[in-house]
C-alpha cells in the first residue's frame, strides 16, 4: 500500500451512484482497511431541476407546472440521499462511520471547494472511460478537480 500504516488522514470520497464511483468506494474501503484514516467523508453533488424560462415574457408560472417541478426535485433528492446512504452502509460494514455531505452545485467546483475548506488530505473519485478521440483524457469532472485543487486526488479507474 502506498500510504504507511499509522499515518493520519482525512479523506473525501465523491460518489454519484455510477459504477465508477462504486470502484472508488471499493478502493476507499481498501485504504481504510490498511491505513489509519481519522475521517472519511462522503460527498454527493447534485443539480436541482429548474423551472424553464417563460417564452412569452410572462412573469407567472402555471401552478401545475410548478408543483410538478417541486415533486420532481423531491424525488430526485430522495435518490441523492439513497446514493449517499448506500455508500455509507458499505463503509459501516468495515467499521467506518462516515460524515455525509449532500451539496447542490457545479460538481467539480463543489468538490474542490469542499476538499479545500475541509482540510482534506485526499480526494478519492472515479473516472469514466472516454472513447474515441477523448480516450486519452480524464473525464471533465476529474480533470477540473485536478486543475483546481491543491489537495491530492486519487482517480480510480
Backbone as JSON, one array per atom type, in Angstrom:
{
  "sequence": "XXXXXXXXXXXXXXXXXXXXXXXXXXXXXXXXXXXXXXXXXXXXXXXXXXXXXXXXXXXXXXXXXXXXXXXXXXXXXXXXXXXXXXXXXXXXXXXXXXXXXXXXXXXXXXXXXXXXXXXXXXXXXXXXXXXXXXXXXXXXXXXXXXXXXXXXXXXXX",
  "N": [[0.85, -1.18, 0.0], [0.51, 2.28, -0.72], [0.32, 4.17, 1.22], [1.58, 4.7, 4.4], [1.12, 2.64, 7.31], [-0.36, 3.94, 10.24], [-0.26, 6.6, 9.55], [-2.11, 9.52, 9.79], [-5.15, 10.41, 8.3], [-7.42, 12.47, 6.47], [-10.06, 11.92, 4.6], [-11.83, 12.46, 1.56], [-14.44, 11.13, -0.13], [-15.93, 10.98, -3.23], [-19.1, 10.4, -4.48], [-21.46, 9.23, -6.91], [-23.26, 7.35, -7.63], [-22.68, 5.91, -9.92], [-21.06, 3.18, -11.73], [-18.38, 3.7, -11.72], [-18.02, 5.29, -9.48], [-18.6, 3.42, -7.58], [-16.39, 1.77, -7.8], [-14.49, 3.56, -6.82], [-15.4, 3.74, -4.2], [-14.9, 1.09, -3.38], [-12.09, 1.09, -3.52], [-11.56, 2.97, -1.57], [-12.46, 1.58, 0.68], [-10.49, -0.38, 0.75], [-8.29, 1.26, 1.34], [-9.04, 2.28, 3.85], [-9.07, -0.05, 5.3], [-6.39, -0.72, 5.39], [-4.96, 1.39, 6.49], [-4.43, 4.09, 8.83], [-6.97, 6.04, 9.08], [-8.43, 8.94, 9.95], [-10.84, 10.21, 9.37], [-13.53, 9.77, 7.18], [-15.29, 11.25, 4.67], [-18.26, 11.36, 2.85], [-19.21, 12.64, -0.21], [-21.76, 13.91, -2.21], [-22.66, 15.53, -5.06], [-25.2, 17.44, -6.48], [-27.56, 18.54, -9.0], [-30.15, 20.81, -9.12], [-33.39, 20.58, -10.57], [-34.46, 23.06, -12.56], [-37.08, 25.46, -13.09], [-38.32, 26.02, -16.38], [-37.47, 28.8, -18.53], [-39.8, 31.41, -19.17], [-41.36, 31.71, -22.27], [-43.1, 33.52, -23.39], [-42.72, 35.91, -22.12], [-44.1, 36.18, -19.81], [-44.59, 36.67, -16.3], [-45.52, 34.79, -14.62], [-45.95, 31.44, -13.5], [-47.55, 28.41, -14.38], [-49.51, 26.81, -11.96], [-49.72, 24.02, -11.79], [-47.5, 23.19, -13.27], [-45.43, 24.22, -11.7], [-45.84, 22.72, -9.35], [-45.28, 20.16, -10.32], [-42.54, 20.36, -10.86], [-41.56, 20.81, -8.28], [-42.26, 18.37, -7.09], [-40.72, 16.64, -8.69], [-38.11, 17.45, -7.97], [-38.15, 16.75, -5.26], [-38.34, 13.95, -5.44], [-35.94, 13.41, -6.78], [-34.17, 14.29, -4.81], [-34.5, 12.35, -2.86], [-33.36, 10.18, -4.23], [-30.71, 11.1, -4.4], [-30.02, 11.16, -1.68], [-30.21, 8.44, -1.17], [-28.09, 7.4, -2.69], [-25.89, 8.37, -1.23], [-26.39, 7.08, 1.23], [-26.22, 4.34, 0.59], [-23.5, 4.08, -0.08], [-22.43, 4.84, 2.38], [-23.31, 2.76, 4.01], [-21.81, 0.6, 3.06], [-19.28, 1.35, 3.95], [-19.74, 1.42, 6.7], [-20.03, -1.28, 7.24], [-17.42, -2.02, 7.29], [-16.58, -0.95, 9.58], [-16.36, 1.82, 9.66], [-17.58, 4.98, 10.3], [-18.91, 7.23, 8.29], [-18.92, 10.79, 7.52], [-21.64, 12.44, 6.07], [-22.28, 14.29, 3.16], [-24.31, 16.31, 1.27], [-24.49, 18.25, -1.47], [-25.55, 21.02, -3.41], [-24.75, 22.12, -6.66], [-22.19, 23.06, -9.08], [-20.45, 20.28, -10.11], [-17.53, 19.69, -10.15], [-16.42, 22.13, -9.2], [-17.64, 22.3, -6.69], [-16.71, 19.98, -5.39], [-13.95, 20.59, -5.26], [-13.99, 22.92, -3.66], [-15.18, 21.99, -1.24], [-13.24, 20.1, -0.51], [-10.94, 21.68, -0.06], [-11.86, 23.57, 1.85], [-12.47, 21.84, 3.91], [-10.06, 20.86, 4.75], [-8.99, 18.43, 3.72], [-6.93, 15.55, 3.17], [-6.86, 13.87, 1.03], [-8.62, 13.32, -1.95], [-10.89, 11.03, -3.21], [-12.02, 9.68, -6.16], [-14.04, 8.4, -8.85], [-13.42, 7.74, -12.35], [-14.84, 8.15, -15.48], [-14.54, 6.11, -18.36], [-13.31, 7.38, -21.36], [-14.17, 7.52, -24.81], [-13.25, 7.1, -28.29], [-11.73, 9.98, -29.82], [-11.27, 11.18, -27.37], [-10.24, 9.37, -25.58], [-7.77, 9.41, -24.3], [-7.96, 11.28, -22.36], [-8.86, 12.41, -19.08], [-12.07, 12.26, -17.43], [-14.23, 15.15, -17.54], [-14.97, 16.19, -15.01], [-13.09, 15.03, -13.2], [-10.72, 16.03, -14.34], [-11.07, 18.81, -14.07], [-11.2, 19.04, -11.25], [-8.62, 18.15, -10.6], [-7.15, 20.26, -11.7], [-8.05, 22.46, -10.23], [-7.73, 22.09, -7.42], [-5.58, 21.98, -4.52], [-5.37, 19.78, -3.07], [-4.44, 16.37, -2.77], [-5.33, 13.94, -5.23], [-6.92, 10.89, -5.78], [-7.59, 9.09, -8.5], [-9.76, 6.71, -9.49], [-9.94, 4.02, -11.67]],
  "CA": [[0.0, 0.0, 0.0], [1.35, 3.45, -0.88], [0.22, 5.01, 2.41], [2.1, 3.94, 5.53], [0.26, 2.44, 8.47], [-0.13, 4.9, 11.3], [-0.4, 7.97, 9.05], [-3.48, 10.0, 9.98], [-5.66, 11.01, 7.07], [-8.76, 12.99, 6.37], [-10.33, 11.51, 3.23], [-13.1, 12.85, 0.95], [-14.85, 10.22, -1.2], [-17.0, 11.54, -4.04], [-19.95, 9.34, -5.03], [-22.59, 9.7, -7.71], [-24.11, 6.22, -7.97], [-22.24, 5.22, -11.13], [-20.16, 2.05, -11.46], [-17.06, 4.26, -11.46], [-17.95, 5.72, -8.09], [-18.57, 2.19, -6.78], [-14.97, 1.38, -7.79], [-13.82, 4.48, -5.9], [-15.81, 3.29, -2.87], [-14.15, -0.15, -3.09], [-10.7, 1.48, -3.27], [-11.56, 3.63, -0.27], [-12.55, 0.53, 1.69], [-9.14, -0.94, 0.84], [-7.44, 2.23, 2.05], [-9.47, 2.33, 5.25], [-8.68, -1.32, 5.93], [-4.94, -0.84, 5.5], [-4.31, 2.61, 6.98], [-5.08, 4.82, 9.91], [-7.67, 7.17, 8.5], [-9.24, 9.53, 11.01], [-12.16, 10.64, 8.94], [-13.95, 9.59, 5.79], [-16.5, 11.99, 4.36], [-18.86, 11.05, 1.56], [-19.78, 13.82, -0.83], [-22.53, 13.74, -3.44], [-23.05, 16.84, -5.58], [-26.35, 17.29, -7.37], [-28.09, 19.71, -9.68], [-31.59, 20.94, -8.98], [-34.11, 20.79, -11.81], [-35.02, 24.41, -12.5], [-38.22, 25.76, -13.95], [-37.87, 26.6, -17.66], [-37.75, 30.23, -18.74], [-41.07, 31.67, -19.86], [-41.1, 32.18, -23.63], [-43.98, 34.62, -23.77], [-42.43, 37.08, -21.31], [-44.96, 36.18, -18.63], [-43.93, 36.6, -15.0], [-46.24, 33.8, -13.81], [-45.89, 30.04, -13.89], [-48.74, 27.61, -14.13], [-49.41, 26.15, -10.66], [-49.48, 22.58, -12.0], [-46.11, 23.04, -13.71], [-44.6, 24.45, -10.52], [-45.98, 21.57, -8.45], [-44.59, 19.0, -10.91], [-41.11, 20.57, -10.66], [-41.29, 20.6, -6.86], [-42.33, 16.93, -6.86], [-39.57, 16.04, -9.35], [-36.95, 17.73, -7.15], [-38.27, 15.95, -4.04], [-38.0, 12.57, -5.8], [-34.51, 13.38, -7.06], [-33.47, 14.43, -3.53], [-34.52, 11.01, -2.24], [-32.36, 9.39, -4.94], [-29.39, 11.59, -3.98], [-29.8, 10.68, -0.31], [-30.02, 6.99, -1.25], [-26.73, 7.18, -3.19], [-25.01, 8.57, -0.08], [-26.64, 6.08, 2.26], [-25.69, 3.04, 0.14], [-22.05, 4.13, 0.09], [-22.17, 4.88, 3.82], [-23.54, 1.42, 4.56], [-20.64, -0.24, 2.71], [-18.19, 1.74, 4.86], [-20.11, 0.99, 8.06], [-19.76, -2.73, 7.34], [-15.99, -2.14, 7.55], [-16.3, -0.3, 10.85], [-16.1, 3.25, 9.48], [-18.79, 5.81, 10.3], [-18.55, 8.41, 7.5], [-19.73, 12.0, 7.51], [-22.35, 12.51, 4.79], [-22.48, 15.65, 2.67], [-25.09, 16.44, 0.05], [-24.33, 19.65, -1.86], [-26.04, 21.43, -4.71], [-23.83, 23.0, -7.34], [-21.35, 22.55, -10.16], [-19.8, 19.13, -9.48], [-16.09, 19.83, -9.94], [-16.17, 23.28, -8.35], [-18.09, 21.98, -5.34], [-15.75, 19.02, -4.83], [-12.73, 21.31, -4.96], [-14.22, 23.83, -2.53], [-15.38, 21.18, -0.04], [-11.95, 19.49, -0.15], [-10.03, 22.69, 0.49], [-12.44, 24.13, 3.07], [-12.49, 20.81, 4.95], [-8.68, 20.43, 5.04], [-8.83, 17.0, 3.41], [-5.61, 15.13, 2.69], [-7.0, 13.08, -0.19], [-9.93, 13.19, -2.61], [-10.98, 9.8, -3.98], [-13.14, 9.77, -7.1], [-13.99, 7.54, -10.02], [-13.34, 8.4, -13.64], [-15.48, 7.42, -16.57], [-13.67, 5.9, -19.52], [-13.67, 8.15, -22.55], [-13.99, 6.75, -26.04], [-12.94, 7.9, -29.47], [-10.57, 10.87, -29.71], [-11.1, 11.64, -26.0], [-9.88, 8.26, -24.72], [-6.56, 9.68, -23.53], [-8.26, 12.35, -21.42], [-9.71, 12.11, -17.94], [-13.38, 12.9, -17.51], [-14.16, 16.59, -17.29], [-15.02, 16.48, -13.58], [-11.76, 14.7, -12.64], [-9.73, 16.96, -14.87], [-11.28, 20.12, -13.45], [-10.79, 18.93, -9.84], [-7.15, 18.1, -10.59], [-6.63, 21.59, -12.02], [-8.48, 23.47, -9.28], [-7.44, 21.87, -6.02], [-4.21, 21.69, -4.06], [-5.49, 18.53, -2.35], [-4.1, 15.21, -3.59], [-6.51, 13.28, -5.8], [-6.78, 9.52, -6.25], [-8.59, 8.81, -9.53], [-9.91, 5.27, -9.61], [-10.49, 3.61, -12.97]],
  "C": [[0.89, 1.24, 0.0], [1.26, 4.42, 0.29], [0.66, 4.17, 3.6], [1.06, 3.77, 6.62], [0.63, 3.47, 9.53], [-0.24, 6.34, 10.85], [-1.87, 8.37, 9.2], [-3.94, 10.73, 8.73], [-7.09, 11.46, 7.23], [-9.15, 12.84, 4.9], [-11.72, 11.94, 2.78], [-13.37, 11.92, -0.22], [-16.04, 10.82, -1.91], [-17.79, 10.4, -4.68], [-21.08, 9.95, -5.84], [-23.48, 8.55, -8.17], [-23.7, 5.46, -9.21], [-21.32, 4.05, -10.76], [-18.75, 2.55, -11.17], [-16.94, 4.72, -10.01], [-17.99, 4.52, -7.15], [-17.13, 1.68, -6.7], [-14.18, 2.27, -6.84], [-14.16, 4.12, -4.45], [-15.03, 2.04, -2.47], [-12.68, 0.17, -2.78], [-10.58, 2.16, -1.92], [-11.64, 2.61, 0.86], [-11.2, -0.16, 1.86], [-8.22, -0.02, 1.63], [-7.76, 2.26, 3.53], [-9.02, 1.07, 5.98], [-7.18, -1.39, 6.19], [-4.22, 0.34, 6.11], [-5.06, 3.17, 8.18], [-5.7, 6.07, 9.29], [-8.63, 7.71, 9.56], [-10.67, 9.81, 10.59], [-12.37, 10.32, 7.46], [-15.26, 10.35, 5.63], [-16.97, 11.58, 2.98], [-19.52, 12.31, 1.03], [-20.53, 13.42, -2.1], [-23.0, 15.13, -3.84], [-24.17, 16.62, -6.59], [-26.72, 18.63, -7.99], [-29.6, 19.7, -9.52], [-32.2, 21.13, -10.37], [-34.82, 22.13, -11.69], [-36.22, 24.54, -13.43], [-37.7, 26.36, -15.25], [-38.21, 28.09, -17.72], [-39.07, 30.37, -19.5], [-40.78, 32.28, -21.23], [-41.92, 33.41, -23.98], [-43.76, 35.89, -22.94], [-43.27, 37.17, -20.05], [-44.13, 36.05, -17.36], [-44.51, 35.48, -14.14], [-46.11, 32.4, -14.4], [-47.24, 29.39, -13.59], [-48.52, 26.83, -12.83], [-49.1, 24.67, -10.83], [-48.04, 22.32, -12.43], [-45.18, 23.22, -12.52], [-44.64, 23.25, -9.57], [-45.24, 20.35, -9.01], [-43.07, 19.15, -10.74], [-40.72, 20.37, -9.2], [-41.27, 19.1, -6.57], [-41.11, 16.22, -7.48], [-38.31, 16.25, -8.51], [-36.97, 16.94, -5.84], [-37.89, 14.49, -4.31], [-36.51, 12.43, -6.08], [-33.7, 13.49, -5.76], [-33.43, 13.08, -2.8], [-33.48, 10.1, -2.9], [-30.95, 9.8, -4.53], [-29.05, 11.09, -2.58], [-29.53, 9.18, -0.29], [-28.61, 6.65, -1.74], [-25.74, 7.31, -2.03], [-25.17, 7.44, 0.93], [-26.11, 4.7, 1.86], [-24.17, 2.99, 0.29], [-21.68, 4.11, 1.57], [-22.32, 3.49, 4.44], [-22.37, 0.49, 4.25], [-19.46, 0.09, 3.63], [-18.49, 1.3, 6.29], [-19.83, -0.48, 8.28], [-18.28, -2.99, 7.62], [-15.59, -1.39, 8.81], [-16.01, 1.19, 10.76], [-17.44, 3.98, 9.44], [-18.47, 7.11, 9.56], [-19.45, 9.61, 7.8], [-20.37, 12.06, 6.13], [-22.59, 13.97, 4.41], [-23.21, 15.6, 1.32], [-25.07, 17.92, -0.31], [-24.9, 19.88, -3.26], [-24.98, 22.31, -5.35], [-23.14, 22.34, -8.52], [-20.46, 21.48, -9.55], [-18.33, 19.38, -9.17], [-15.76, 21.0, -9.01], [-16.53, 22.99, -6.9], [-17.14, 21.0, -4.67], [-14.48, 19.74, -4.4], [-12.89, 22.21, -3.74], [-14.38, 23.05, -1.23], [-14.04, 20.61, 0.43], [-11.01, 20.5, 0.49], [-10.56, 23.28, 1.79], [-12.38, 23.14, 4.23], [-11.11, 20.29, 5.32], [-8.49, 18.93, 4.83], [-7.43, 16.74, 2.88], [-5.7, 14.45, 1.33], [-8.45, 13.11, -0.66], [-9.88, 11.88, -3.38], [-12.21, 9.92, -4.86], [-12.93, 8.83, -8.27], [-13.92, 8.36, -11.28], [-14.0, 7.54, -14.69], [-14.48, 7.26, -17.71], [-14.21, 6.71, -20.69], [-13.45, 7.25, -23.77], [-13.67, 7.69, -27.19], [-11.72, 8.78, -29.24], [-10.29, 11.32, -28.28], [-10.55, 10.56, -25.07], [-8.62, 8.48, -23.9], [-6.75, 10.78, -22.49], [-9.05, 11.81, -20.25], [-11.08, 12.74, -18.18], [-13.29, 14.36, -17.11], [-14.2, 16.94, -15.81], [-13.66, 16.2, -12.94], [-10.72, 15.71, -13.08], [-9.85, 18.33, -14.22], [-10.85, 20.1, -11.99], [-9.27, 18.92, -9.75], [-6.54, 19.47, -10.83], [-6.92, 22.61, -10.92], [-7.94, 23.31, -7.87], [-5.96, 21.65, -5.74], [-4.19, 20.38, -3.27], [-5.11, 17.38, -3.29], [-5.37, 14.49, -4.01], [-6.13, 11.87, -6.23], [-7.92, 9.26, -7.22], [-8.61, 7.31, -9.75], [-10.58, 4.95, -10.93], [-11.03, 2.21, -12.87]]
}
